[in-house]
C-alpha cells in the first residue's frame, strides 16, 4: 500500500465554513463593485450620492442580519413590483 503524505491535512468542518464565508464575502464585494461602477459610470451618481447609497446598503444589511427583513421578502417585492428577477 502507498504511504499517506505526512503533509496532507484533512479539512475540518471549520475549514469548510471559513472558506464558504470567505467566498460569500468576496462575491458580495464583486457585486457591490459592479453596482457602484454602474451607478457612477452609467447613471452619473456623485461621490456624495454613492456614500449615501453605501450607508443605506449597510443599514439594510444590518436589518437583514438582525432578522427585521428577509432576503426572500425583498426578492418578492423586486419581482412583483419592479419585474426584477434575481
Secondary structure, DSSP 8 states (H G I E B T S, - for coil): -----TT-----HHHHHHHHHHHHHHHHHHHHHHHHHHHHHTT---HHHHHHHHHHHHHHHHHHHTTSS-HHHHHHHHHHHH----
